[in-house]
Amino acid sequence: MMAWLALEVALLYRWAYRAQAAADAGALAAAARYRDGRAAASDDALAAVGASHGPAGPITIDVGDGTSGGEDLEFGTWDEDTRTFTVDPDDGGEAVRVTVRFVPGHPNGAPSMILGGLFTPGGISMTRRSTAVYVPPRHETSMLVTSPLGTTLTLQGTSVLSSRGGVSLATNASDAANVGSGARLSVAVLRTAGSIDEQSEERVDGAIEPGATVPDDPFDAVSMPAIEGSAATPIEVDPSGETSVAPGVHAGLFASSGVVRLQPGLHQFTGPISLQGTAVLRLRDATMQLDAGVALALGGNATITGSPAADVPGWKGVFLLSRGDLSSWSFDGSSVIEVDGMLYAPGADVAIQGAATLRAASAIVRTVLGTDAATVALIGEIEALETDPVPGRARLVR
């Protein structure tokens, strides 16, 4: 009896292992094809699980129709902090969850015991699940930090910096990045011409390449639009309504309430931009160019949203443009910048503090400081810094 029970248990463990291995393979295969669309991800998931055999032959899963997939193949998002997967029925996401089922009545069949007919007619139900997330290939870069000396990327408090592609630090310092105990740096790869200490390394979620050859600013030779300072005029903001501003040269922008809408085109500023309180700045296919040394400050619940202009020669997709003398930019309080474009300011020291959020496609800046509960999220790439393409990858998270 004991020998029989041991054999039965061993067989069940074997089926459980096969089910889990198939779920792992399917999730990894689908997540790695995230950039190629749901159909390609579904095909690879089916092929991956089908390479293993279940009780009734090659394993299969229900991929279903629609963005969210079927009952066994689900697309969504993964929260690293809470370790939870959330199905997104509308847009899918970079995370994939695969469920492999060995149950009576399923095409995969159900494991049966040697003497199963005596105790468990119809077979034993067994379900295994696996979740994987897409890992962007290392040839992509989302942020370039240009300062050649000292610590150029600092994260303290509970601040978080995440990027779709890599982050490259031009500094050759031995403490190129400083990531505090409560902070997190989540990147495809952190490249630096120098190195970082062991404590900071432990807080980097991604590959680290010390002593790397970090490229120069790819836009350094691109000419900037000329700013005619004598043509600058002030922006009169309606504090209780909406102010529409035509493209041109502006003396600066100061607002603590109201909505300022920049009309399509190039908006040049010879003076600082300061948004506080509940002020809202909306870019309607508009690009902002700050003169050399001009500062940018956000505080309170101020926000900048919208999209960049597409017709600025040499600067397509850039929503904020500045080059020249060193300048200090600060985003504080609960302020938010959320624009699907590049922030280009190789001479700016950018500080994100409090509960402020900076969400953009990519960025080129001089230094970055994140403190308190600040959030920086870069969801795109700097195409001019892309190296030879390599396949995307995936990693199991649960």
C-alpha positions in Angstrom: 0.0 0.0 0.0 2.8 2.5 0.9 4.7 1.7 -2.3 1.5 2.2 -4.3 0.7 5.5 -2.6 4.3 6.7 -3.2 4.0 5.9 -6.9 0.7 7.6 -7.2 2.1 10.8 -5.5 5.2 10.7 -7.7 3.0 10.5 -10.8 0.8 13.4 -9.7 4.0 15.5 -8.9 5.2 14.8 -12.5 1.9 16.1 -14.0 2.0 19.1 -11.7 5.6 19.9 -12.8 4.6 19.5 -16.5 1.7 21.9 -16.0 3.8 24.5 -14.2 6.6 24.2 -16.8 4.1 24.7 -19.6 2.6 27.7 -17.9 6.0 29.2 -17.4 7.0 28.6 -21.0 3.7 30.1 -22.3 4.0 33.2 -20.1 7.6 33.9 -21.1 6.9 33.3 -24.8 3.9 35.7 -24.8 5.6 38.4 -22.7 8.7 38.4 -24.9 6.5 39.2 -28.0 4.7 42.1 -26.3 6.0 44.6 -28.8 4.7 42.5 -31.7 1.1 42.6 -30.7 -1.4 40.3 -29.0 -1.8 38.0 -32.0 1.9 37.2 -32.2 2.1 36.8 -28.4 -0.9 34.4 -28.4 0.7 32.3 -31.2 3.9 32.0 -29.4 2.2 31.1 -26.1 0.3 28.3 -27.9 3.5 27.0 -29.5 5.4 27.1 -26.2 2.8 25.2 -24.1 2.2 22.8 -27.0 5.8 21.7 -26.8 4.9 19.8 -23.6 2.5 16.9 -23.3 -0.4 16.5 -20.9 -2.6 13.6 -20.0 -4.4 13.8 -23.4 -1.4 14.8 -25.6 0.1 18.3 -26.5 -1.0 20.9 -24.0 -3.3 23.7 -25.1 -4.7 26.9 -23.6 -7.7 29.1 -24.4 -6.3 32.3 -26.0 -9.7 33.7 -26.8 -10.4 37.0 -28.7 -9.9 40.6 -27.7 -7.1 42.5 -26.1 -7.5 40.8 -22.7 -7.1 37.4 -24.2 -9.0 34.2 -23.2 -9.6 32.5 -20.0 -6.1 30.9 -20.0 -4.1 33.7 -21.6 -4.6 37.2 -20.0 -2.8 40.4 -20.7 -2.5 43.2 -18.2 -0.2 45.0 -15.8 2.1 43.9 -13.0 2.7 45.9 -9.8 6.1 45.1 -8.5 5.4 46.7 -5.1 2.3 44.7 -4.3 3.2 41.7 -6.4 -0.2 41.7 -8.1 -1.3 41.1 -11.7 -4.3 43.1 -13.0 -6.1 42.2 -16.2 -6.5 45.2 -18.6 -9.5 44.3 -20.9 -9.0 47.5 -23.0 -5.3 48.0 -23.7 -3.7 44.8 -22.5 -0.2 45.5 -21.0 3.4 44.3 -20.7 2.4 41.5 -18.3 1.0 38.1 -19.3 -0.7 35.4 -17.1 -1.0 31.9 -18.4 -3.1 29.2 -16.8 -2.6 25.5 -17.7 -5.5 23.2 -16.8 -5.5 19.4 -16.4 -9.2 18.8 -15.5 -11.9 16.3 -16.5 -13.6 17.4 -19.7 -10.8 19.8 -20.8 -8.9 19.1 -24.1 -5.8 18.6 -22.0 -7.5 15.8 -20.1 -6.9 15.0 -16.4 -4.3 13.0 -14.6 -5.6 9.6 -13.5 -4.3 7.4 -10.7 -3.3 3.8 -11.3 -6.2 2.7 -9.2 -8.1 5.9 -9.8 -11.3 4.1 -10.7 -11.6 2.9 -7.1 -11.4 6.4 -5.6 -11.5 9.3 -8.1 -13.6 8.4 -11.1 -13.0 10.8 -14.0 -9.5 11.9 -13.1 -7.9 14.5 -10.8 -8.2 18.3 -11.4 -4.9 20.2 -11.5 -4.3 23.9 -12.4 -1.0 25.8 -12.6 -0.5 29.5 -13.3 2.4 31.7 -14.2 3.0 35.4 -14.8 5.7 37.0 -16.8 6.5 40.6 -17.8 8.2 42.1 -20.9 11.8 43.3 -20.4 12.7 45.9 -23.0 15.9 45.1 -25.0 19.0 46.9 -23.9 19.6 48.7 -27.1 16.9 51.2 -26.2 17.7 54.3 -24.1 15.1 56.4 -22.3 17.3 58.9 -20.5 20.8 60.4 -21.0 22.3 62.3 -18.0 25.1 64.4 -19.5 27.2 65.7 -16.6 30.7 64.2 -16.8 31.5 64.5 -13.1 30.1 63.5 -9.7 26.9 61.8 -8.7 24.5 62.6 -11.4 21.5 60.5 -10.5 20.2 60.6 -6.9 17.1 58.9 -5.5 16.2 59.3 -1.8 13.2 58.8 0.4 10.7 56.5 -1.4 11.2 58.1 -4.8 11.0 55.9 -7.9 12.5 56.2 -11.3 11.3 53.7 -14.0 12.1 53.7 -17.6 11.1 51.6 -20.6 14.6 51.6 -22.0 18.0 52.1 -20.4 19.4 55.0 -18.4 22.9 56.2 -19.4 25.1 58.3 -17.1 28.0 60.1 -18.7 29.9 60.6 -15.4 33.0 58.7 -14.7 32.6 58.9 -10.9 32.8 55.9 -8.7 29.5 57.0 -7.2 27.7 57.8 -10.4 24.3 56.9 -9.0 23.1 57.0 -5.4 19.9 55.1 -4.7 18.7 55.3 -1.1 17.3 52.4 1.0 13.7 53.3 0.4 14.1 54.3 -3.3 13.9 52.2 -6.4 15.4 52.4 -9.9 13.6 50.2 -12.3 15.3 50.1 -15.8 16.2 47.8 -18.6 19.9 48.7 -18.0 21.8 51.3 -16.1 24.9 52.3 -18.0 27.6 54.5 -16.6 31.1 55.5 -17.6 32.0 55.2 -13.9 30.5 52.8 -11.3 28.1 52.7 -8.4 28.4 51.4 -4.8 27.1 47.9 -3.7 24.2 49.4 -1.7 22.9 51.3 -4.7 23.3 48.2 -6.9 21.0 46.3 -4.7 18.2 48.8 -5.3 18.5 48.7 -9.1 15.9 46.5 -10.8 17.7 45.8 -14.0 21.1 45.2 -15.5 24.1 47.3 -14.6 26.9 48.1 -17.0 29.8 50.0 -15.2 32.6 51.4 -17.3 30.3 51.6 -20.3 31.0 53.8 -23.3 28.2 56.4 -22.9 27.5 58.3 -26.2 27.5 62.0 -26.4 24.4 64.1 -26.7 23.0 63.1 -30.1 21.3 66.5 -30.6 24.3 68.7 -29.7 24.9 69.7 -33.3 21.2 70.2 -34.1 20.6 74.0 -34.5 18.1 75.6 -32.1 15.4 77.9 -33.3 16.6 81.5 -32.8 14.8 83.5 -30.1 14.2 87.2 -30.8 14.2 88.5 -27.2 13.0 92.0 -28.3 9.7 90.4 -29.5 8.8 88.9 -26.1 5.4 89.8 -24.7 3.9 88.9 -21.3 1.2 86.3 -21.0 -1.9 87.7 -19.2 -3.4 84.7 -17.4 -7.1 84.6 -16.5 -7.0 83.1 -13.0 -10.6 81.9 -13.1 -10.9 80.8 -16.7 -8.9 79.7 -19.7 -6.2 81.6 -21.5 -5.4 80.6 -25.1 -1.9 81.6 -26.2 -0.7 81.8 -29.8 2.8 80.6 -30.8 5.5 83.3 -30.5 8.0 84.7 -28.0 6.8 85.1 -24.4 8.4 87.1 -21.6 7.6 84.3 -19.1 4.6 82.6 -17.5 3.4 82.9 -13.9 0.2 81.3 -12.8 -1.3 80.0 -9.5 -4.8 79.1 -11.0 -6.6 79.0 -14.2 -5.9 77.1 -17.4 -3.3 78.2 -20.0 -3.6 76.5 -23.4 -0.7 76.8 -25.8 -1.9 76.7 -29.4 -0.1 74.4 -31.9 3.4 75.5 -32.8 6.6 76.8 -31.1 6.4 78.8 -27.9 9.7 80.5 -26.9 10.2 81.9 -23.4 12.8 84.5 -22.5 11.7 84.5 -18.8 11.0 81.7 -16.3 7.9 79.5 -16.1 6.4 79.2 -12.7 3.2 77.3 -12.1 1.8 76.9 -8.6 -1.4 76.2 -6.8 -3.9 74.7 -9.2 -2.6 76.2 -12.4 -2.9 74.0 -15.5 -0.7 74.3 -18.7 -1.9 72.4 -21.7 0.1 71.8 -24.8 -2.0 71.4 -27.9 0.6 70.1 -30.3 2.9 72.7 -28.9 6.6 72.8 -28.0 8.1 75.0 -25.4 11.6 76.5 -25.9 13.3 78.1 -22.9 16.1 80.6 -23.5 19.5 79.8 -22.0 19.5 79.7 -18.2 15.7 80.2 -17.9 14.2 78.2 -15.0 11.2 76.0 -14.8 9.3 75.5 -11.5 6.1 73.7 -10.6 4.5 73.4 -7.2 1.3 72.7 -5.4 -1.1 70.8 -7.7 0.1 72.5 -10.9 0.1 70.4 -14.0 1.6 70.3 -17.5 -0.2 68.0 -20.0 -0.6 67.6 -23.7 1.4 66.7 -26.8 4.4 68.3 -28.6 4.5 70.0 -31.9 5.5 67.9 -34.9 6.7 70.7 -37.2 9.7 72.1 -35.3 12.7 71.3 -37.7 15.1 68.9 -36.0 13.0 68.7 -32.8 10.0 66.6 -33.7 8.5 65.0 -30.6 10.3 67.3 -28.1 7.8 69.1 -25.8 10.4 71.0 -23.7 13.6 72.4 -25.3 16.5 74.2 -23.7 20.2 74.4 -24.2 22.9 76.7 -22.9 23.8 78.0 -19.5 23.2 75.8 -16.4 19.8 76.1 -15.0 17.9 74.6 -12.0 14.4 73.2 -12.6 12.2 72.1 -9.7 9.0 70.1 -9.5 7.6 70.0 -6.0 4.4 69.4 -4.0 1.9 67.3 -5.9 2.7 68.8 -9.3 2.5 66.7 -12.4 4.1 66.8 -15.9 2.6 64.3 -18.2 3.4 64.7 -21.9 4.1 62.0 -24.5 7.3 63.6 -25.7 11.0 64.3 -25.0 12.3 66.7 -22.4 15.6 68.0 -23.8 17.6 70.2 -21.4 21.3 69.0 -21.3 22.2 72.0 -19.1 19.4 71.6 -16.5 19.7 70.1 -13.0 16.2 68.6 -12.5 14.9 68.1 -8.9 11.6 66.2 -8.4 10.5 66.4 -4.8 7.5 65.9 -2.5 4.9 63.9 -4.3 5.6 65.4 -7.7 5.4 63.3 -10.9 7.3 63.6 -14.2 6.0 61.3 -16.9 7.4 61.6 -20.4 8.6 59.6 -23.3 12.3 60.3 -22.7 14.7 62.9 -21.3 18.2 64.3 -21.8 19.2 66.4 -18.7 22.4 67.4 -16.8 21.5 65.8 -13.4 18.5 64.2 -11.7 17.5 64.4 -8.1 14.5 62.5 -6.8 13.5 62.9 -3.1 10.5 62.2 -0.8 7.8 60.3 -2.8 8.7 61.7 -6.2 8.0 59.6 -9.3 9.7 59.7 -12.7 8.4 57.4 -15.4 9.8 57.4 -19.0 7.7 55.3 -21.3 9.6 55.8 -24.6 13.0 55.8 -26.1 15.6 58.2 -27.6 15.8 56.8 -31.2 19.0 58.6 -31.9 20.8 56.6 -29.2 19.5 53.2 -30.3 22.2 50.6 -31.0 22.0 47.4 -33.0 18.6 45.9 -32.2 18.3 42.8 -30.0 15.3 40.7 -29.3 13.0 41.6 -26.4 13.1 39.4 -23.3 10.8 38.4 -20.5 11.1 37.4 -16.9 8.9 35.4 -14.6 7.5 37.3 -11.7 5.0 34.7 -10.2 
